[in-house]
Amino acid sequence: MRTAIWLYLFMFVAFFDLHAQYPILSPFALSLGAAPSFIGLIMGVYSLTHLPGNLIAGYGVDKYGSKFFIVCSLIVAGIILLFQSNVKDPWHLLYIRSISGFVLAFLSPACLSLLARIARDRIHQSKLMAGNGLVHTLASVVSPAAGAVLVAKIGFTTSFSVLGWILIITGILAIFGVKEKEMLSHKADKLSSKAHIDPHGHHASQDIKEGDDSDGVAIPWLFFLIPMALSCSQGILFFELPLMKSARESILTSGVFFTLVSLGALLSISFWFLNKISPFLRTISGSIGLAAVFFGLAIQWPIPLTVSLFLIGMAKGVIYPALAALLASITSSSRYGRVFSLLSISYSVGAFIGPMMAGQLRDHISSYFIAFFILMLALSLLPLRTFKSPMLTS
C-alpha cells in the first residue's frame, strides 16, 4: 500500500503541473504573438511527441521495470519547464512543448503498470485504478485555478519555474520512495505461499498471476478509438475554453471553467458503487453521455455553460477509471506495460488531433460538434463481437 501512495503522489504532482498549464498556456502563447491556429499546433504537438515515448515505454517498462522511467520522467520534465519559463518566441515554445511531451510520455504507462502489478487480485486492481482516477481528478480540481492565480500574482516566467522545481523535487523523492524490486518480490512470495496452501487453485479467476505469459482476451484494435475520441474531445474543450470571450477578459475565469470540469469528475469517482458495474458498460455509457453534452453545446442548448462543464466532468469521471480497469482486468501481468502504452498512445493521438482540428475549423463549424461527431463515430465503429467478450464481466 505504501508503494501505491507514492505512485499516487507522483501522478498527482505530474497531473497538477500539466493541468495548471491548461488555462495559462494559451494566454502565454498569445502574449508571445502566436495566432490561434498556431496555439492549436503548440497544444497538439505535446501529444504528438507522446507517441514515440509511449512506444518505448511500453516495452521498456515490461523489461526494465517502472522506477527508472518514473524518476527520469519527473526530473527531466521539471528541467524542461525551467527552460520554458524563459521562452520569448512562439516557435521556441513549440520546440519546448514537443520535448516535454516526449519526456512525460513515460510516466503514465510506468505508474499504471506498477499499480496493476502490486494489486492482490482483480477487485483490488479495480480499486487501485479508481484511486488513480481520484488522484488525477483531485489534481485537476485545484491545479487550473492554482495556475491562474500563480500567473496573476507572479507572472508567467516565475510560474513555470515554480512548477518545474516541483517536478524535480518529486522526481528526487521517487528515487527513495519507490522500492519496486522489494515490493514485487514480497508479492511473489505471498502468491507462492498461497498456491502451496491451496493447490487446487480455488478462486483463481480473481488472482493475478505474476509471469503469466498468456495474452488474455484479444482486444480489438478499433476499441482504442474510444480513448482516442475521448482525448480528442477533451483537447478540443481545453483549446476552446481559454479562448472564450469571458475567459480572455480574466485568466481566473478560465481557471474556474477547468475546475468545474474536474469537480464533476470528482463527484462521479466518489460513487464507489460504480466499481461493481462492468467497466466495459461504464465506458460505453459514459462516452454516450459525453457526446450528448457536446452536442448540446454545439446547438447552444439552454443549459448554462457551467452546468455543461460539470456534466462533462461527470462523464470523464466514469470513463477514465473504467478504461484503465477494463484493460488491466483482461491483460496478463507480463503485458501491462505494452497495453497501457497503447492506451497512452490513443490518448496522445486524440489530444493532438483535437486542438489541431479546432484551430483550423473553428471559423467554419462548431468545435463542440466536431467533438460530438468523433465520439459517436468511435462508438459506431466498435466491433459487435466486443459485446460478447468477457469484457462484460465485472
C-alpha positions as a printed NumPy array, in Angstrom:
array([[  0.   ,   0.   ,   0.   ],
       [  2.928,   2.32 ,   0.697],
       [  4.076,   1.976,  -2.914],
       [  0.585,   2.842,  -4.155],
       [  0.599,   6.008,  -2.04 ],
       [  3.959,   7.05 ,  -3.507],
       [  2.676,   6.398,  -7.02 ],
       [ -0.438,   8.443,  -6.321],
       [  1.785,  11.288,  -5.101],
       [  3.916,  11.247,  -8.254],
       [  0.894,  11.17 , -10.522],
       [ -0.78 ,  13.929,  -8.514],
       [  2.216,  16.22 ,  -8.947],
       [  2.592,  15.391, -12.649],
       [ -1.094,  15.958, -13.351],
       [ -1.074,  19.091, -11.194],
       [  1.723,  20.596, -13.292],
       [  0.037,  19.536, -16.531],
       [ -3.429,  20.869, -15.689],
       [ -2.052,  24.04 , -14.132],
       [ -0.736,  24.928, -17.591],
       [ -4.071,  24.485, -19.402],
       [ -5.588,  27.886, -18.523],
       [ -2.266,  29.74 , -18.855],
       [ -0.609,  28.167, -21.902],
       [ -2.923,  29.761, -24.482],
       [ -2.657,  33.266, -22.949],
       [  1.121,  32.783, -22.679],
       [  1.325,  31.85 , -26.356],
       [ -0.864,  34.843, -27.238],
       [  1.479,  37.115, -25.285],
       [  4.317,  35.805, -27.449],
       [  2.391,  36.739, -30.6  ],
       [  1.044,  33.3  , -31.601],
       [ -2.107,  33.05 , -33.751],
       [ -4.998,  30.78 , -32.604],
       [ -4.153,  28.199, -35.269],
       [ -0.533,  28.121, -34.079],
       [ -1.714,  27.754, -30.466],
       [ -3.586,  24.643, -31.565],
       [ -0.308,  23.329, -33.004],
       [  1.546,  24.103, -29.769],
       [ -1.024,  22.213, -27.718],
       [ -1.227,  19.36 , -30.198],
       [  2.497,  18.772, -30.678],
       [  2.787,  17.923, -26.974],
       [  0.572,  14.916, -27.584],
       [  2.173,  14.057, -30.931],
       [  5.607,  13.629, -29.361],
       [  3.973,  11.407, -26.738],
       [  3.788,   8.666, -29.373],
       [  7.462,   7.629, -29.61 ],
       [  7.745,   7.942, -25.839],
       [  4.71 ,   5.701, -25.325],
       [  6.096,   3.097, -27.726],
       [  9.446,   2.995, -25.945],
       [  7.793,   2.998, -22.523],
       [  5.57 ,   0.024, -23.355],
       [  8.427,  -2.392, -23.927],
       [ 10.865,  -0.656, -21.586],
       [  8.57 ,  -0.902, -18.557],
       [  7.867,  -4.597, -19.184],
       [ 11.595,  -5.326, -19.495],
       [ 13.281,  -2.986, -17.   ],
       [ 10.516,  -2.073, -14.558],
       [  8.806,   1.219, -13.757],
       [ 11.073,   3.044, -11.278],
       [ 13.737,   4.225, -13.729],
       [ 11.164,   5.725, -16.08 ],
       [  9.217,   7.404, -13.261],
       [ 12.31 ,   9.105, -11.816],
       [ 13.788,  10.242, -15.128],
       [ 10.459,  11.459, -16.496],
       [  9.752,  13.685, -13.485],
       [ 13.219,  15.193, -13.194],
       [ 13.785,  15.866, -16.903],
       [ 10.258,  17.295, -17.314],
       [ 10.987,  19.71 , -14.461],
       [ 14.212,  20.862, -16.114],
       [ 12.353,  21.448, -19.374],
       [  9.802,  23.634, -17.571],
       [ 12.662,  25.774, -16.278],
       [ 13.7  ,  26.363, -19.891],
       [ 10.071,  27.066, -20.83 ],
       [  9.962,  29.899, -18.307],
       [ 12.483,  31.849, -20.415],
       [ 10.85 ,  31.34 , -23.825],
       [ 10.45 ,  34.541, -25.868],
       [  9.246,  33.213, -29.22 ],
       [  6.218,  31.03 , -30.201],
       [  8.458,  28.662, -32.176],
       [ 10.713,  28.154, -29.167],
       [  7.62 ,  27.34 , -27.095],
       [  6.641,  24.776, -29.74 ],
       [ 10.06 ,  23.105, -29.501],
       [  9.981,  23.037, -25.705],
       [  6.476,  21.576, -25.61 ],
       [  7.422,  18.869, -28.095],
       [ 10.354,  17.755, -25.916],
       [  8.185,  17.884, -22.793],
       [  5.572,  15.674, -24.462],
       [  8.174,  13.003, -25.228],
       [  9.629,  13.005, -21.717],
       [  6.324,  12.805, -19.833],
       [  5.082,  10.023, -22.137],
       [  6.939,   7.508, -19.94 ],
       [  5.266,   8.458, -16.664],
       [  1.697,   7.238, -17.086],
       [  2.459,   3.742, -18.507],
       [  5.119,   3.225, -15.82 ],
       [  2.826,   4.227, -12.945],
       [ -0.239,   2.367, -14.226],
       [  1.796,  -0.773, -14.893],
       [  3.251,  -0.761, -11.379],
       [ -0.174,  -0.104,  -9.857],
       [ -1.59 ,  -3.077, -11.749],
       [  1.312,  -5.313, -10.672],
       [  1.032,  -4.585,  -6.959],
       [ -2.682,  -5.467,  -6.821],
       [ -3.547,  -8.576,  -4.795],
       [ -6.456,  -9.581,  -7.04 ],
       [ -8.766,  -8.22 ,  -9.728],
       [-11.053,  -6.45 ,  -7.252],
       [ -8.101,  -4.761,  -5.58 ],
       [ -6.779,  -3.878,  -9.028],
       [-10.034,  -2.158,  -9.943],
       [ -9.921,  -0.164,  -6.691],
       [ -6.338,   0.924,  -7.363],
       [ -7.318,   2.14 , -10.822],
       [-10.253,   4.03 ,  -9.332],
       [ -7.804,   5.559,  -6.862],
       [ -5.657,   6.662,  -9.785],
       [ -8.694,   8.333, -11.315],
       [ -9.433,  10.034,  -7.996],
       [ -5.876,  11.375,  -7.732],
       [ -5.978,  12.58 , -11.322],
       [ -9.263,  14.35 , -10.657],
       [ -8.146,  15.946,  -7.385],
       [ -5.095,  17.337,  -9.159],
       [ -7.21 ,  18.701, -11.976],
       [ -9.652,  20.292,  -9.495],
       [ -7.116,  22.534,  -7.814],
       [ -4.452,  22.978, -10.49 ],
       [ -6.248,  25.123, -13.125],
       [ -7.278,  27.703, -10.553],
       [ -3.851,  27.472,  -8.901],
       [ -2.114,  28.035, -12.229],
       [ -4.298,  31.029, -12.996],
       [ -3.664,  32.527,  -9.546],
       [  0.089,  31.947,  -9.896],
       [  0.204,  33.845, -13.174],
       [ -1.968,  36.652, -11.796],
       [  0.347,  37.024,  -8.785],
       [  3.86 ,  36.289, -10.066],
       [  3.65 ,  36.199, -13.879],
       [  4.293,  33.518, -16.498],
       [  8.069,  33.203, -16.063],
       [  8.082,  32.602, -12.309],
       [  5.034,  30.333, -12.514],
       [  6.708,  27.947, -14.959],
       [  9.851,  27.965, -12.806],
       [  7.865,  27.042,  -9.684],
       [  6.1  ,  24.2  , -11.491],
       [  9.427,  22.952, -12.832],
       [ 11.079,  22.806,  -9.41 ],
       [  8.067,  20.935,  -8.004],
       [  8.583,  18.221, -10.629],
       [ 12.33 ,  17.998,  -9.986],
       [ 11.896,  17.637,  -6.214],
       [  9.199,  14.987,  -6.702],
       [ 11.486,  13.044,  -9.044],
       [ 14.225,  13.03 ,  -6.397],
       [ 11.726,  11.744,  -3.822],
       [ 10.796,   8.943,  -6.233],
       [ 14.356,   7.613,  -6.037],
       [ 13.854,   6.806,  -2.366],
       [ 10.076,   6.262,  -2.276],
       [  9.59 ,   3.574,  -4.925],
       [ 11.018,   0.218,  -3.825],
       [  9.831,  -1.731,  -6.843],
       [ 12.029,  -4.844,  -6.627],
       [ 11.435,  -5.433,  -2.913],
       [  7.689,  -4.941,  -3.26 ],
       [  7.28 ,  -7.272,  -6.255],
       [  9.487,  -9.907,  -4.623],
       [  7.352,  -9.797,  -1.472],
       [  4.176, -10.141,  -3.521],
       [  5.596, -13.111,  -5.451],
       [  6.427, -14.856,  -2.151],
       [  2.857, -14.334,  -0.919],
       [  1.38 , -15.711,  -4.132],
       [  3.695, -18.725,  -3.961],
       [  2.684, -19.37 ,  -0.366],
       [ -0.99 , -19.138,  -1.266],
       [ -0.56 , -21.58 ,  -4.144],
       [  1.142, -24.026,  -1.754],
       [ -1.715, -23.799,   0.715],
       [ -4.434, -24.073,  -1.937],
       [ -3.045, -26.394,  -4.617],
       [ -6.418, -26.83 ,  -6.279],
       [ -6.482, -23.17 ,  -7.37 ],
       [ -9.7  , -22.051,  -5.709],
       [-10.71 , -18.515,  -6.699],
       [ -8.04 , -18.485,  -9.368],
       [-10.219, -16.33 , -11.579],
       [ -9.696, -13.43 ,  -9.216],
       [ -5.944, -13.904,  -8.69 ],
       [ -3.282, -12.075, -10.687],
       [ -0.565, -14.483, -11.678],
       [  2.894, -12.982, -11.996],
       [  4.805, -14.112, -15.018],
       [  1.688, -15.324, -16.785],
       [  2.594, -15.311, -20.461],
       [ -0.914, -15.677, -21.759],
       [ -2.195, -12.764, -23.783],
       [ -5.59 , -12.72 , -22.093],
       [ -8.621, -11.59 , -24.092],
       [ -7.85 , -10.284, -27.571],
       [ -8.574,  -6.568, -27.62 ],
       [ -9.978,  -5.328, -30.974],
       [ -7.869,  -2.501, -32.362],
       [-10.99 ,  -0.469, -33.041],
       [-11.637,  -0.456, -29.301],
       [ -8.783,   2.035, -28.914],
       [-10.805,   4.529, -30.949],
       [-12.795,   5.126, -27.754],
       [ -9.903,   6.577, -25.69 ],
       [ -8.666,   8.369, -28.819],
       [-12.042,  10.047, -29.345],
       [-12.324,  10.825, -25.639],
       [ -8.93 ,  12.542, -25.613],
       [ -9.728,  14.347, -28.857],
       [-12.912,  15.802, -27.383],
       [-11.049,  16.923, -24.268],
       [ -8.33 ,  18.514, -26.386],
       [-10.988,  20.489, -28.229],
       [-12.551,  21.603, -24.947],
       [ -9.192,  22.621, -23.447],
       [ -8.429,  24.584, -26.621],
       [-11.755,  26.399, -26.712],
       [-12.29 ,  27.365, -23.071],
       [ -9.313,  29.757, -22.655],
       [-10.218,  31.485, -25.945],
       [-13.794,  32.288, -24.926],
       [-14.523,  35.988, -24.552],
       [-15.27 ,  35.761, -20.819],
       [-12.116,  33.693, -20.232],
       [ -9.882,  36.082, -22.198],
       [-11.134,  39.   , -20.106],
       [ -9.877,  37.272, -16.949],
       [ -7.475,  34.359, -16.72 ],
       [ -9.104,  33.437, -13.396],
       [-12.37 ,  32.742, -15.244],
       [-10.547,  30.24 , -17.439],
       [ -9.206,  28.517, -14.33 ],
       [-12.711,  28.286, -12.854],
       [-14.02 ,  26.67 , -16.06 ],
       [-11.404,  23.913, -15.88 ],
       [-12.064,  23.427, -12.178],
       [-15.796,  22.89 , -12.848],
       [-14.931,  20.022, -15.207],
       [-12.748,  18.456, -12.534],
       [-15.385,  18.863,  -9.83 ],
       [-17.843,  16.933, -11.969],
       [-15.298,  14.142, -12.402],
       [-14.65 ,  14.129,  -8.664],
       [-18.353,  13.605,  -7.975],
       [-18.533,  10.602, -10.323],
       [-15.407,   8.986,  -8.909],
       [-16.758,   9.359,  -5.378],
       [-19.596,   6.981,  -6.325],
       [-17.689,   3.826,  -5.313],
       [-20.664,   1.604,  -6.105],
       [-19.948,   2.21 ,  -9.813],
       [-16.943,  -0.121,  -9.459],
       [-19.394,  -3.021,  -9.185],
       [-20.663,  -2.313, -12.714],
       [-18.843,  -3.779, -15.722],
       [-16.023,  -1.395, -16.774],
       [-16.998,  -2.022, -20.396],
       [-20.561,  -0.834, -19.792],
       [-19.279,   2.175, -17.837],
       [-17.014,   3.112, -20.735],
       [-19.774,   2.936, -23.333],
       [-22.47 ,   4.688, -21.29 ],
       [-20.082,   7.428, -20.193],
       [-18.995,   8.041, -23.799],
       [-22.589,   8.352, -24.966],
       [-23.344,  10.828, -22.184],
       [-20.249,  12.882, -23.021],
       [-21.207,  13.006, -26.71 ],
       [-24.694,  14.201, -25.772],
       [-23.299,  17.131, -23.763],
       [-21.005,  18.197, -26.616],
       [-23.959,  18.066, -28.999],
       [-25.889,  20.279, -26.605],
       [-23.031,  22.801, -26.556],
       [-22.872,  22.725, -30.36 ],
       [-26.565,  23.632, -30.732],
       [-26.308,  26.111, -27.823],
       [-28.873,  24.372, -25.643],
       [-30.423,  26.411, -22.801],
       [-28.413,  24.65 , -20.075],
       [-25.802,  27.082, -18.64 ],
       [-22.16 ,  26.582, -19.632],
       [-21.152,  25.946, -16.013],
       [-23.629,  23.053, -15.743],
       [-22.493,  21.638, -19.094],
       [-18.864,  21.676, -17.981],
       [-19.828,  19.919, -14.753],
       [-21.66 ,  17.222, -16.759],
       [-18.605,  16.763, -18.994],
       [-16.55 ,  16.216, -15.867],
       [-19.017,  13.635, -14.548],
       [-18.744,  11.682, -17.794],
       [-14.945,  11.809, -17.589],
       [-15.077,  10.54 , -14.022],
       [-16.951,   7.477, -15.241],
       [-14.898,   6.751, -18.371],
       [-11.24 ,   7.171, -17.392],
       [-11.147,   4.732, -14.417],
       [-13.322,   2.277, -16.357],
       [-10.912,   2.196, -19.312],
       [ -7.884,   1.508, -17.116],
       [ -9.708,  -1.138, -15.06 ],
       [-11.024,  -2.813, -18.207],
       [ -7.601,  -3.17 , -19.816],
       [ -5.98 ,  -4.342, -16.572],
       [ -8.651,  -6.981, -15.991],
       [ -8.281,  -8.647, -19.403],
       [ -4.49 ,  -8.437, -19.787],
       [ -1.804, -10.728, -18.384],
       [  0.64 ,  -9.125, -15.957],
       [  3.573,  -9.617, -18.341],
       [  1.954,  -7.274, -20.875],
       [  0.75 ,  -4.414, -18.666],
       [  3.419,  -2.016, -19.939],
       [  2.55 ,  -2.577, -23.59 ],
       [ -1.208,  -2.413, -23.099],
       [ -1.086,   0.787, -21.05 ],
       [  1.328,   2.289, -23.567],
       [ -1.279,   1.59 , -26.278],
       [ -3.847,   3.345, -24.104],
       [ -1.498,   6.323, -23.684],
       [ -0.809,   6.359, -27.435],
       [ -4.546,   6.523, -28.098],
       [ -4.863,   9.441, -25.692],
       [ -1.87 ,  11.156, -27.31 ],
       [ -3.183,  10.83 , -30.859],
       [ -6.574,  12.179, -29.838],
       [ -5.086,  15.052, -27.855],
       [ -3.027,  16.012, -30.911],
       [ -5.892,  15.81 , -33.405],
       [ -8.398,  17.695, -31.211],
       [ -6.693,  21.101, -30.812],
       [ -5.362,  20.959, -34.389],
       [ -8.842,  20.415, -35.84 ],
       [-10.387,  23.042, -33.588],
       [ -7.729,  25.596, -34.523],
       [ -8.257,  25.048, -38.252],
       [-12.04 ,  24.571, -38.399],
       [-13.466,  26.691, -35.576],
       [-14.339,  29.523, -38.025],
       [-16.362,  27.132, -40.222],
       [-18.006,  24.666, -37.83 ],
       [-18.581,  24.414, -34.096],
       [-15.652,  22.748, -32.363],
       [-18.091,  21.091, -29.991],
       [-19.905,  19.451, -32.909],
       [-16.56 ,  18.02 , -34.049],
       [-16.112,  16.515, -30.563],
       [-19.628,  15.034, -30.69 ],
       [-19.098,  13.575, -34.165],
       [-15.76 ,  11.939, -33.304],
       [-17.163,  10.336, -30.14 ],
       [-20.195,   8.917, -31.929],
       [-18.039,   7.697, -34.829],
       [-15.782,   5.788, -32.425],
       [-18.795,   4.201, -30.727],
       [-20.4  ,   3.204, -34.033],
       [-17.169,   1.538, -35.245],
       [-16.816,  -0.583, -32.112],
       [-16.998,  -4.247, -33.272],
       [-20.177,  -6.031, -32.22 ],
       [-18.153,  -9.068, -31.123],
       [-16.74 ,  -6.941, -28.342],
       [-20.13 ,  -7.03 , -26.63 ],
       [-19.937, -10.822, -26.47 ],
       [-16.465, -10.916, -24.935],
       [-15.527, -11.3  , -21.261],
       [-15.227,  -7.508, -21.135],
       [-18.822,  -7.537, -19.975],
       [-17.972,  -9.314, -16.76 ],
       [-17.173,  -7.251, -13.726]])
